[in-house]
Amino acid sequence: MADPEHPLEVLHLAVPGVNQVFALNGNMVVVGNEKEVSPLGLYIFEPDGTFVEAARFGDFYVAAVDFVDGYLVASGYNKAHPRICSLDDPSHPALVYDDGGPEHWSGFLHGRQYVQIPPRDLISGNTVYTRLDLTAPALPVEAGTFRADSRLVAMVDDTTAIGYYHVLGNALSVLKGGPASGYWTAAVISEDPHYDLNLFGGCAPPYFVISDRLWILEDRITP
């Protein structure tokens, strides 16, 4: 991307299967299928794009995979969050942590913090979220709680988060605040509050990609 108008492909990995979810760590890639319960695939690749399958492991629904200090953190829904695996031996991944309690429905990673989301029927205007500190990924420790008035799906930075506003169902929202004070909705995309039409595609605040369109967050101007 040195020349943004003329991207140059430097590597292509023709990994088989349906792999919407993936994570890279050096010459290792882990892939998964977010649509169904299936094993994760671990591949070792070379600079020329050739690769070998080192392992297939797990058998669960996975919504996201990320690396923290060489450990794989797998997120899912309904008691599948987070699962943490050691990949010191790529051919034999080892599960070192599995928090699949019913008190959390899903979660997501933000830096070295893992945010645990409560079940949907508990989401309200004052929902409590739990944080895990993954400074030592194999030994997560509780790092406190915070509140938010939307169902969080991502933390952009320490002052901005993305969620679905609880009052309008699946209306995507931008929240302001932080883990210490909590996050509170600053703006809502409510033109057509349906899940498929309110997808978060990334951001560079104050710009947000929502529902395949580019939005800018501005202060409301009142007469």
ABEGO torsion letter per residue (X at the ends): XABAABBBBABBBBBBEBBABBBBBEABBBBBBAABBBBBBBBBBBAAGBBBBABBBEBBBBABBBBBGGBBBBBBBGGBOBBBBBAABAABBBBABBBABAABABBBBBEABBBBBBBAAABBAABBBBBBBAABAABBBBAEBBBBABBBABBABAABBBBBBAAAEABBBBBBEEAAAEBBBABBBAABBBAAABBBAEBBOABBBBGGBBBBBBBBBBX
